[in-house]
Amino acid sequence: MAKAGKSRQPARAGASAQGSGGGSSGGAATPARKKTVNPFRFIGEVRQEGRKVTWTSRNETIVSSIFVLVMATLAAIFFFGVDSFIGMVINFLLGLGA
C-alpha cells in the first residue's frame, strides 16, 4: 500500500501508459484488426488443455457421488421431519382457538 502523502509519478514526463510508440498528435487512431477465428484450431487447443487436466480416478468419483447422495438424502429426511413438526405445532395452535 502506498504511504500517505506520496503519489505515483511516471518515470518520465513524456512517458505514456502505452509506451513510447507514437506521439499524441491528436490524429484518429486506427481500429485494431480483429483476429480470425478458426474453429478447428480452437477445438485442437481445447483438447490440448483437456489433456493437461488432472482428472479424478473412477473410484474417487464413485465414492464422492455416493457420499453426496447419502448427505442429500439425510438432509431431505431432516428437513421433512422439521417441517412436519412445525406443521403439527401450527395445527395445534390453530386448533386451540376453535
Biopython code that builds the backbone (N, CA, C, O; Angstrom):
import numpy as np
from Bio.PDB.StructureBuilder import StructureBuilder

atoms = [
    (1, "MET", "N", (0.841, -1.156, 0.000)),
    (1, "MET", "CA", (0.000, 0.000, 0.000)),
    (1, "MET", "C", (0.895, 1.230, 0.000)),
    (1, "MET", "O", (1.939, 1.219, 0.652)),
    (2, "ALA", "N", (0.526, 2.272, -0.698)),
    (2, "ALA", "CA", (1.327, 3.485, -0.782)),
    (2, "ALA", "C", (1.227, 4.253, 0.524)),
    (2, "ALA", "O", (0.204, 4.221, 1.207)),
    (3, "LYS", "N", (2.319, 4.951, 0.861)),
    (3, "LYS", "CA", (2.327, 5.758, 2.067)),
    (3, "LYS", "C", (1.523, 7.025, 1.830)),
    (3, "LYS", "O", (1.420, 7.513, 0.704)),
    (4, "ALA", "N", (0.964, 7.543, 2.897)),
    (4, "ALA", "CA", (0.157, 8.754, 2.793)),
    (4, "ALA", "C", (1.041, 9.925, 2.399)),
    (4, "ALA", "O", (2.169, 10.047, 2.877)),
    (5, "GLY", "N", (0.533, 10.780, 1.532)),
    (5, "GLY", "CA", (1.271, 11.970, 1.129)),
    (5, "GLY", "C", (2.084, 11.770, -0.130)),
    (5, "GLY", "O", (2.543, 12.748, -0.721)),
    (6, "LYS", "N", (2.277, 10.537, -0.558)),
    (6, "LYS", "CA", (3.051, 10.292, -1.770)),
    (6, "LYS", "C", (2.112, 9.843, -2.872)),
    (6, "LYS", "O", (1.187, 9.068, -2.630)),
    (7, "SER", "N", (2.346, 10.323, -4.067)),
    (7, "SER", "CA", (1.550, 9.878, -5.202)),
    (7, "SER", "C", (2.482, 9.259, -6.220)),
    (7, "SER", "O", (3.678, 9.547, -6.239)),
    (8, "ARG", "N", (1.941, 8.422, -7.051)),
    (8, "ARG", "CA", (2.752, 7.745, -8.058)),
    (8, "ARG", "C", (3.020, 8.698, -9.207)),
    (8, "ARG", "O", (2.102, 9.350, -9.703)),
    (9, "GLN", "N", (4.240, 8.781, -9.622)),
    (9, "GLN", "CA", (4.658, 9.634, -10.730)),
    (9, "GLN", "C", (5.172, 8.749, -11.851)),
    (9, "GLN", "O", (5.801, 7.728, -11.577)),
    (10, "PRO", "N", (4.922, 9.112, -13.127)),
    (10, "PRO", "CA", (5.515, 8.346, -14.220)),
    (10, "PRO", "C", (7.028, 8.493, -14.209)),
    (10, "PRO", "O", (7.565, 9.469, -13.684)),
    (11, "ALA", "N", (7.703, 7.522, -14.788)),
    (11, "ALA", "CA", (9.161, 7.524, -14.804)),
    (11, "ALA", "C", (9.706, 8.730, -15.557)),
    (11, "ALA", "O", (10.690, 9.333, -15.129)),
    (12, "ARG", "N", (9.079, 9.086, -16.669)),
    (12, "ARG", "CA", (9.491, 10.254, -17.447)),
    (12, "ARG", "C", (8.279, 11.137, -17.665)),
    (12, "ARG", "O", (7.139, 10.675, -17.620)),
    (13, "ALA", "N", (8.533, 12.384, -17.896)),
    (13, "ALA", "CA", (7.433, 13.320, -18.110)),
    (13, "ALA", "C", (6.679, 12.994, -19.393)),
    (13, "ALA", "O", (5.461, 13.170, -19.440)),
    (14, "GLY", "N", (7.362, 12.524, -20.439)),
    (14, "GLY", "CA", (6.723, 12.250, -21.720)),
    (14, "GLY", "C", (6.248, 10.819, -21.868)),
    (14, "GLY", "O", (5.700, 10.461, -22.910)),
    (15, "ALA", "N", (6.447, 9.984, -20.843)),
    (15, "ALA", "CA", (6.077, 8.573, -20.953)),
    (15, "ALA", "C", (4.568, 8.425, -20.840)),
    (15, "ALA", "O", (3.913, 9.131, -20.073)),
    (16, "SER", "N", (4.036, 7.502, -21.610)),
    (16, "SER", "CA", (2.603, 7.219, -21.542)),
    (16, "SER", "C", (2.416, 5.786, -21.090)),
    (16, "SER", "O", (3.379, 5.025, -20.997)),
    (17, "ALA", "N", (1.183, 5.420, -20.809)),
    (17, "ALA", "CA", (0.893, 4.063, -20.348)),
    (17, "ALA", "C", (1.106, 3.042, -21.449)),
    (17, "ALA", "O", (1.285, 1.857, -21.171)),
    (18, "GLN", "N", (1.087, 3.498, -22.721)),
    (18, "GLN", "CA", (1.236, 2.579, -23.837)),
    (18, "GLN", "C", (2.681, 2.449, -24.284)),
    (18, "GLN", "O", (2.965, 1.693, -25.214)),
    (19, "GLY", "N", (3.576, 3.140, -23.670)),
    (19, "GLY", "CA", (4.967, 3.052, -24.083)),
    (19, "GLY", "C", (5.340, 4.256, -24.921)),
    (19, "GLY", "O", (4.578, 5.218, -25.014)),
    (20, "SER", "N", (6.505, 4.202, -25.527)),
    (20, "SER", "CA", (6.986, 5.346, -26.292)),
    (20, "SER", "C", (6.716, 5.187, -27.770)),
    (20, "SER", "O", (7.388, 5.827, -28.579)),
    (21, "GLY", "N", (5.773, 4.373, -28.152)),
    (21, "GLY", "CA", (5.474, 4.156, -29.561)),
    (21, "GLY", "C", (4.458, 5.146, -30.070)),
    (21, "GLY", "O", (3.257, 4.900, -29.956)),
    (22, "GLY", "N", (4.887, 6.242, -30.620)),
    (22, "GLY", "CA", (3.967, 7.199, -31.230)),
    (22, "GLY", "C", (3.667, 8.350, -30.302)),
    (22, "GLY", "O", (3.613, 8.199, -29.081)),
    (23, "GLY", "N", (3.476, 9.493, -30.905)),
    (23, "GLY", "CA", (3.172, 10.691, -30.138)),
    (23, "GLY", "C", (1.687, 10.917, -30.092)),
    (23, "GLY", "O", (0.908, 10.196, -30.714)),
    (24, "SER", "N", (1.311, 11.920, -29.353)),
    (24, "SER", "CA", (-0.100, 12.257, -29.260)),
    (24, "SER", "C", (-0.362, 13.460, -30.152)),
    (24, "SER", "O", (-0.483, 14.589, -29.678)),
    (25, "SER", "N", (-0.446, 13.200, -31.449)),
    (25, "SER", "CA", (-0.652, 14.280, -32.399)),
    (25, "SER", "C", (-2.117, 14.636, -32.534)),
    (25, "SER", "O", (-2.453, 15.587, -33.240)),
    (26, "GLY", "N", (-2.996, 13.903, -31.882)),
    (26, "GLY", "CA", (-4.409, 14.211, -31.939)),
    (26, "GLY", "C", (-5.096, 13.581, -33.130)),
    (26, "GLY", "O", (-6.286, 13.825, -33.334)),
    (27, "GLY", "N", (-4.399, 12.774, -33.934)),
    (27, "GLY", "CA", (-4.999, 12.128, -35.092)),
    (27, "GLY", "C", (-5.877, 10.969, -34.674)),
    (27, "GLY", "O", (-5.776, 10.479, -33.549)),
    (28, "ALA", "N", (-6.739, 10.531, -35.576)),
    (28, "ALA", "CA", (-7.628, 9.412, -35.294)),
    (28, "ALA", "C", (-6.827, 8.121, -35.220)),
    (28, "ALA", "O", (-5.975, 7.858, -36.069)),
    (29, "ALA", "N", (-7.102, 7.333, -34.216)),
    (29, "ALA", "CA", (-6.407, 6.057, -34.060)),
    (29, "ALA", "C", (-7.032, 5.038, -35.002)),
    (29, "ALA", "O", (-8.246, 5.034, -35.204)),
    (30, "THR", "N", (-6.203, 4.177, -35.574)),
    (30, "THR", "CA", (-6.720, 3.131, -36.451)),
    (30, "THR", "C", (-7.288, 2.022, -35.581)),
    (30, "THR", "O", (-6.667, 1.650, -34.585)),
    (31, "PRO", "N", (-8.452, 1.485, -35.927)),
    (31, "PRO", "CA", (-9.035, 0.418, -35.108)),
    (31, "PRO", "C", (-8.186, -0.839, -35.173)),
    (31, "PRO", "O", (-7.585, -1.151, -36.201)),
    (32, "ALA", "N", (-8.146, -1.558, -34.052)),
    (32, "ALA", "CA", (-7.380, -2.803, -34.004)),
    (32, "ALA", "C", (-8.052, -3.834, -34.905)),
    (32, "ALA", "O", (-9.278, -3.926, -34.950)),
    (33, "ARG", "N", (-7.249, -4.598, -35.611)),
    (33, "ARG", "CA", (-7.766, -5.599, -36.531)),
    (33, "ARG", "C", (-8.225, -6.822, -35.752)),
    (33, "ARG", "O", (-7.500, -7.312, -34.886)),
    (34, "LYS", "N", (-9.418, -7.320, -36.049)),
    (34, "LYS", "CA", (-9.945, -8.493, -35.356)),
    (34, "LYS", "C", (-9.197, -9.742, -35.794)),
    (34, "LYS", "O", (-8.828, -9.894, -36.959)),
    (35, "LYS", "N", (-8.982, -10.637, -34.824)),
    (35, "LYS", "CA", (-8.358, -11.913, -35.149)),
    (35, "LYS", "C", (-9.387, -12.800, -35.831)),
    (35, "LYS", "O", (-10.564, -12.789, -35.473)),
    (36, "THR", "N", (-8.939, -13.560, -36.807)),
    (36, "THR", "CA", (-9.846, -14.523, -37.425)),
    (36, "THR", "C", (-9.918, -15.756, -36.527)),
    (36, "THR", "O", (-8.908, -16.191, -35.974)),
    (37, "VAL", "N", (-11.100, -16.304, -36.389)),
    (37, "VAL", "CA", (-11.315, -17.446, -35.504)),
    (37, "VAL", "C", (-11.421, -18.699, -36.356)),
    (37, "VAL", "O", (-12.287, -18.804, -37.225)),
    (38, "ASN", "N", (-10.533, -19.644, -36.097)),
    (38, "ASN", "CA", (-10.553, -20.918, -36.794)),
    (38, "ASN", "C", (-11.133, -21.957, -35.837)),
    (38, "ASN", "O", (-10.490, -22.292, -34.842)),
    (39, "PRO", "N", (-12.329, -22.474, -36.109)),
    (39, "PRO", "CA", (-12.945, -23.416, -35.165)),
    (39, "PRO", "C", (-12.149, -24.704, -34.986)),
    (39, "PRO", "O", (-12.151, -25.277, -33.897)),
    (40, "PHE", "N", (-11.475, -25.166, -36.020)),
    (40, "PHE", "CA", (-10.691, -26.402, -35.899)),
    (40, "PHE", "C", (-9.489, -26.193, -34.986)),
    (40, "PHE", "O", (-9.133, -27.076, -34.205)),
    (41, "ARG", "N", (-8.868, -25.024, -35.086)),
    (41, "ARG", "CA", (-7.738, -24.718, -34.213)),
    (41, "ARG", "C", (-8.225, -24.599, -32.759)),
    (41, "ARG", "O", (-7.569, -25.071, -31.831)),
    (42, "PHE", "N", (-9.379, -23.962, -32.586)),
    (42, "PHE", "CA", (-9.949, -23.816, -31.242)),
    (42, "PHE", "C", (-10.210, -25.181, -30.614)),
    (42, "PHE", "O", (-9.867, -25.400, -29.453)),
    (43, "ILE", "N", (-10.812, -26.099, -31.364)),
    (43, "ILE", "CA", (-11.102, -27.439, -30.846)),
    (43, "ILE", "C", (-9.806, -28.160, -30.497)),
    (43, "ILE", "O", (-9.736, -28.858, -29.484)),
    (44, "GLY", "N", (-8.783, -27.998, -31.325)),
    (44, "GLY", "CA", (-7.491, -28.609, -31.029)),
    (44, "GLY", "C", (-6.887, -28.073, -29.740)),
    (44, "GLY", "O", (-6.321, -28.831, -28.952)),
    (45, "GLU", "N", (-7.010, -26.750, -29.525)),
    (45, "GLU", "CA", (-6.481, -26.159, -28.298)),
    (45, "GLU", "C", (-7.264, -26.631, -27.074)),
    (45, "GLU", "O", (-6.683, -26.843, -26.010)),
    (46, "VAL", "N", (-8.571, -26.793, -27.220)),
    (46, "VAL", "CA", (-9.386, -27.296, -26.113)),
    (46, "VAL", "C", (-8.964, -28.715, -25.755)),
    (46, "VAL", "O", (-8.868, -29.056, -24.576)),
    (47, "ARG", "N", (-8.712, -29.539, -26.761)),
    (47, "ARG", "CA", (-8.270, -30.918, -26.498)),
    (47, "ARG", "C", (-6.914, -30.939, -25.802)),
    (47, "ARG", "O", (-6.688, -31.750, -24.904)),
    (48, "GLN", "N", (-6.004, -30.043, -26.218)),
    (48, "GLN", "CA", (-4.694, -29.975, -25.568)),
    (48, "GLN", "C", (-4.845, -29.604, -24.094)),
    (48, "GLN", "O", (-4.200, -30.200, -23.231)),
    (49, "GLU", "N", (-5.694, -28.621, -23.811)),
    (49, "GLU", "CA", (-5.898, -28.217, -22.420)),
    (49, "GLU", "C", (-6.561, -29.336, -21.618)),
    (49, "GLU", "O", (-6.259, -29.513, -20.437)),
    (50, "GLY", "N", (-7.457, -30.088, -22.248)),
    (50, "GLY", "CA", (-8.110, -31.206, -21.573)),
    (50, "GLY", "C", (-7.126, -32.291, -21.180)),
    (50, "GLY", "O", (-7.307, -32.960, -20.163)),
    (51, "ARG", "N", (-6.089, -32.468, -21.978)),
    (51, "ARG", "CA", (-5.061, -33.472, -21.644)),
    (51, "ARG", "C", (-4.210, -33.032, -20.457)),
    (51, "ARG", "O", (-3.640, -33.874, -19.764)),
    (52, "LYS", "N", (-4.116, -31.722, -20.214)),
    (52, "LYS", "CA", (-3.304, -31.206, -19.116)),
    (52, "LYS", "C", (-4.009, -31.329, -17.763)),
    (52, "LYS", "O", (-3.362, -31.254, -16.719)),
    (53, "VAL", "N", (-5.326, -31.516, -17.778)),
    (53, "VAL", "CA", (-6.106, -31.559, -16.543)),
    (53, "VAL", "C", (-5.812, -32.847, -15.789)),
    (53, "VAL", "O", (-5.692, -33.916, -16.387)),
    (54, "THR", "N", (-5.696, -32.734, -14.467)),
    (54, "THR", "CA", (-5.543, -33.912, -13.621)),
    (54, "THR", "C", (-6.939, -34.372, -13.233)),
    (54, "THR", "O", (-7.581, -33.764, -12.377)),
    (55, "TRP", "N", (-7.407, -35.436, -13.855)),
    (55, "TRP", "CA", (-8.754, -35.931, -13.627)),
    (55, "TRP", "C", (-8.764, -36.857, -12.421)),
    (55, "TRP", "O", (-7.764, -37.514, -12.130)),
    (56, "THR", "N", (-9.894, -36.914, -11.717)),
    (56, "THR", "CA", (-10.009, -37.824, -10.582)),
    (56, "THR", "C", (-10.177, -39.250, -11.095)),
    (56, "THR", "O", (-10.603, -39.479, -12.227)),
    (57, "SER", "N", (-9.830, -40.199, -10.233)),
    (57, "SER", "CA", (-9.968, -41.603, -10.624)),
    (57, "SER", "C", (-11.445, -41.994, -10.603)),
    (57, "SER", "O", (-12.277, -41.308, -10.009)),
    (58, "ARG", "N", (-11.748, -43.099, -11.258)),
    (58, "ARG", "CA", (-13.136, -43.580, -11.304)),
    (58, "ARG", "C", (-13.625, -43.906, -9.891)),
    (58, "ARG", "O", (-14.764, -43.601, -9.537)),
    (59, "ASN", "N", (-12.757, -44.526, -9.088)),
    (59, "ASN", "CA", (-13.142, -44.900, -7.728)),
    (59, "ASN", "C", (-13.457, -43.660, -6.889)),
    (59, "ASN", "O", (-14.450, -43.640, -6.161)),
    (60, "GLU", "N", (-12.621, -42.634, -6.987)),
    (60, "GLU", "CA", (-12.853, -41.409, -6.220)),
    (60, "GLU", "C", (-14.153, -40.727, -6.648)),
    (60, "GLU", "O", (-14.876, -40.185, -5.812)),
    (61, "THR", "N", (-14.447, -40.752, -7.932)),
    (61, "THR", "CA", (-15.689, -40.160, -8.433)),
    (61, "THR", "C", (-16.904, -40.909, -7.897)),
    (61, "THR", "O", (-17.889, -40.288, -7.496)),
    (62, "ILE", "N", (-16.840, -42.238, -7.888)),
    (62, "ILE", "CA", (-17.960, -43.048, -7.387)),
    (62, "ILE", "C", (-18.171, -42.810, -5.897)),
    (62, "ILE", "O", (-19.302, -42.618, -5.452)),
    (63, "VAL", "N", (-17.080, -42.822, -5.121)),
    (63, "VAL", "CA", (-17.191, -42.621, -3.675)),
    (63, "VAL", "C", (-17.753, -41.233, -3.373)),
    (63, "VAL", "O", (-18.614, -41.091, -2.505)),
    (64, "SER", "N", (-17.279, -40.222, -4.072)),
    (64, "SER", "CA", (-17.770, -38.862, -3.843)),
    (64, "SER", "C", (-19.242, -38.739, -4.214)),
    (64, "SER", "O", (-20.004, -38.075, -3.511)),
    (65, "SER", "N", (-19.647, -39.370, -5.303)),
    (65, "SER", "CA", (-21.054, -39.313, -5.728)),
    (65, "SER", "C", (-21.967, -39.987, -4.713)),
    (65, "SER", "O", (-23.042, -39.475, -4.403)),
    (66, "ILE", "N", (-21.538, -41.136, -4.197)),
    (66, "ILE", "CA", (-22.337, -41.843, -3.186)),
    (66, "ILE", "C", (-22.447, -40.996, -1.920)),
    (66, "ILE", "O", (-23.518, -40.908, -1.319)),
    (67, "PHE", "N", (-21.346, -40.379, -1.521)),
    (67, "PHE", "CA", (-21.356, -39.522, -0.335)),
    (67, "PHE", "C", (-22.338, -38.362, -0.506)),
    (67, "PHE", "O", (-23.087, -38.040, 0.416)),
    (68, "VAL", "N", (-22.334, -37.744, -1.671)),
    (68, "VAL", "CA", (-23.253, -36.626, -1.933)),
    (68, "VAL", "C", (-24.700, -37.104, -1.884)),
    (68, "VAL", "O", (-25.552, -36.427, -1.309)),
    (69, "LEU", "N", (-24.990, -38.259, -2.477)),
    (69, "LEU", "CA", (-26.356, -38.789, -2.452)),
    (69, "LEU", "C", (-26.816, -39.100, -1.027)),
    (69, "LEU", "O", (-27.956, -38.808, -0.666)),
    (70, "VAL", "N", (-25.938, -39.689, -0.220)),
    (70, "VAL", "CA", (-26.290, -40.012, 1.163)),
    (70, "VAL", "C", (-26.551, -38.733, 1.956)),
    (70, "VAL", "O", (-27.540, -38.647, 2.684)),
    (71, "MET", "N", (-25.677, -37.746, 1.821)),
    (71, "MET", "CA", (-25.849, -36.496, 2.560)),
    (71, "MET", "C", (-27.105, -35.755, 2.118)),
    (71, "MET", "O", (-27.799, -35.174, 2.952)),
    (72, "ALA", "N", (-27.410, -35.765, 0.826)),
    (72, "ALA", "CA", (-28.630, -35.113, 0.335)),
    (72, "ALA", "C", (-29.869, -35.822, 0.871)),
    (72, "ALA", "O", (-30.858, -35.173, 1.213)),
    (73, "THR", "N", (-29.821, -37.151, 0.946)),
    (73, "THR", "CA", (-30.949, -37.915, 1.491)),
    (73, "THR", "C", (-31.142, -37.611, 2.974)),
    (73, "THR", "O", (-32.269, -37.418, 3.430)),
    (74, "LEU", "N", (-30.040, -37.568, 3.726)),
    (74, "LEU", "CA", (-30.137, -37.240, 5.151)),
    (74, "LEU", "C", (-30.678, -35.830, 5.362)),
    (74, "LEU", "O", (-31.490, -35.608, 6.260)),
    (75, "ALA", "N", (-30.243, -34.889, 4.554)),
    (75, "ALA", "CA", (-30.747, -33.519, 4.671)),
    (75, "ALA", "C", (-32.236, -33.465, 4.349)),
    (75, "ALA", "O", (-32.989, -32.755, 5.016)),
    (76, "ALA", "N", (-32.666, -34.212, 3.330)),
    (76, "ALA", "CA", (-34.090, -34.238, 2.968)),
    (76, "ALA", "C", (-34.924, -34.823, 4.101)),
    (76, "ALA", "O", (-35.996, -34.304, 4.414)),
    (77, "ILE", "N", (-34.441, -35.900, 4.717)),
    (77, "ILE", "CA", (-35.171, -36.517, 5.835)),
    (77, "ILE", "C", (-35.242, -35.554, 7.018)),
    (77, "ILE", "O", (-36.290, -35.414, 7.650)),
    (78, "PHE", "N", (-34.128, -34.893, 7.312)),
    (78, "PHE", "CA", (-34.090, -33.937, 8.421)),
    (78, "PHE", "C", (-35.093, -32.806, 8.203)),
    (78, "PHE", "O", (-35.886, -32.496, 9.092)),
    (79, "PHE", "N", (-35.060, -32.195, 7.024)),
    (79, "PHE", "CA", (-35.960, -31.069, 6.772)),
    (79, "PHE", "C", (-37.419, -31.515, 6.675)),
    (79, "PHE", "O", (-38.318, -30.744, 7.013)),
    (80, "PHE", "N", (-37.670, -32.737, 6.221)),
    (80, "PHE", "CA", (-39.033, -33.266, 6.230)),
    (80, "PHE", "C", (-39.536, -33.381, 7.665)),
    (80, "PHE", "O", (-40.677, -33.026, 7.961)),
    (81, "GLY", "N", (-38.675, -33.881, 8.558)),
    (81, "GLY", "CA", (-39.052, -34.001, 9.966)),
    (81, "GLY", "C", (-39.302, -32.650, 10.611)),
    (81, "GLY", "O", (-40.285, -32.475, 11.331)),
    (82, "VAL", "N", (-38.421, -31.697, 10.359)),
    (82, "VAL", "CA", (-38.594, -30.356, 10.926)),
    (82, "VAL", "C", (-39.883, -29.729, 10.402)),
    (82, "VAL", "O", (-40.637, -29.130, 11.169)),
    (83, "ASP", "N", (-40.138, -29.861, 9.109)),
    (83, "ASP", "CA", (-41.340, -29.294, 8.504)),
    (83, "ASP", "C", (-42.592, -29.947, 9.080)),
    (83, "ASP", "O", (-43.575, -29.261, 9.360)),
    (84, "SER", "N", (-42.565, -31.253, 9.256)),
    (84, "SER", "CA", (-43.720, -31.957, 9.829)),
    (84, "SER", "C", (-43.975, -31.511, 11.264)),
    (84, "SER", "O", (-45.121, -31.295, 11.659)),
    (85, "PHE", "N", (-42.905, -31.375, 12.040)),
    (85, "PHE", "CA", (-43.042, -30.938, 13.433)),
    (85, "PHE", "C", (-43.623, -29.532, 13.507)),
    (85, "PHE", "O", (-44.542, -29.283, 14.286)),
    (86, "ILE", "N", (-43.103, -28.623, 12.714)),
    (86, "ILE", "CA", (-43.610, -27.247, 12.720)),
    (86, "ILE", "C", (-45.071, -27.222, 12.268)),
    (86, "ILE", "O", (-45.877, -26.466, 12.810)),
    (87, "GLY", "N", (-45.412, -28.047, 11.273)),
    (87, "GLY", "CA", (-46.802, -28.129, 10.823)),
    (87, "GLY", "C", (-47.732, -28.611, 11.918)),
    (87, "GLY", "O", (-48.835, -28.088, 12.072)),
    (88, "MET", "N", (-47.291, -29.615, 12.689)),
    (88, "MET", "CA", (-48.119, -30.122, 13.793)),
    (88, "MET", "C", (-48.300, -29.054, 14.869)),
    (88, "MET", "O", (-49.396, -28.895, 15.407)),
    (89, "VAL", "N", (-47.234, -28.322, 15.185)),
    (89, "VAL", "CA", (-47.327, -27.264, 16.197)),
    (89, "VAL", "C", (-48.299, -26.184, 15.737)),
    (89, "VAL", "O", (-49.130, -25.728, 16.522)),
    (90, "ILE", "N", (-48.206, -25.775, 14.487)),
    (90, "ILE", "CA", (-49.103, -24.734, 13.968)),
    (90, "ILE", "C", (-50.545, -25.222, 13.976)),
    (90, "ILE", "O", (-51.444, -24.478, 14.369)),
    (91, "ASN", "N", (-50.782, -26.461, 13.548)),
    (91, "ASN", "CA", (-52.143, -27.013, 13.573)),
    (91, "ASN", "C", (-52.686, -27.086, 15.002)),
    (91, "ASN", "O", (-53.865, -26.818, 15.233)),
    (92, "PHE", "N", (-51.833, -27.446, 15.953)),
    (92, "PHE", "CA", (-52.261, -27.497, 17.356)),
    (92, "PHE", "C", (-52.650, -26.114, 17.855)),
    (92, "PHE", "O", (-53.684, -25.941, 18.500)),
    (93, "LEU", "N", (-51.791, -25.114, 17.543)),
    (93, "LEU", "CA", (-52.074, -23.749, 17.989)),
    (93, "LEU", "C", (-53.339, -23.195, 17.336)),
    (93, "LEU", "O", (-54.113, -22.495, 17.988)),
    (94, "LEU", "N", (-53.554, -23.495, 16.083)),
    (94, "LEU", "CA", (-54.757, -23.020, 15.403)),
    (94, "LEU", "C", (-55.997, -23.750, 15.906)),
    (94, "LEU", "O", (-57.096, -23.195, 15.881)),
    (95, "GLY", "N", (-55.831, -24.987, 16.360)),
    (95, "GLY", "CA", (-56.958, -25.763, 16.880)),
    (95, "GLY", "C", (-57.403, -25.306, 18.250)),
    (95, "GLY", "O", (-58.533, -25.579, 18.656)),
    (96, "LEU", "N", (-56.523, -24.607, 18.980)),
    (96, "LEU", "CA", (-56.884, -24.129, 20.312)),
    (96, "LEU", "C", (-57.976, -23.069, 20.252)),
    (96, "LEU", "O", (-58.792, -22.961, 21.167)),
    (97, "GLY", "N", (-57.993, -22.296, 19.189)),
    (97, "GLY", "CA", (-58.963, -21.205, 19.094)),
    (97, "GLY", "C", (-60.326, -21.657, 18.628)),
    (97, "GLY", "O", (-61.271, -20.870, 18.666)),
    (98, "ALA", "N", (-60.466, -22.895, 18.189)),
    (98, "ALA", "CA", (-61.760, -23.339, 17.637)),
    (98, "ALA", "C", (-62.719, -23.798, 18.687)),
    (98, "ALA", "O", (-63.839, -24.197, 18.369)),
]
sb = StructureBuilder()
sb.init_structure("model")
sb.init_model(0)
sb.init_chain("A")
sb.init_seg("    ")
for serial, (resi, resn, name, xyz) in enumerate(atoms, 1):
    if name == "N":
        sb.init_residue(resn, " ", resi, " ")
    sb.init_atom(name, np.array(xyz, "f"), 0.0, 1.0, " ", f" {name:<3s}", serial, name[0])
structure = sb.get_structure()
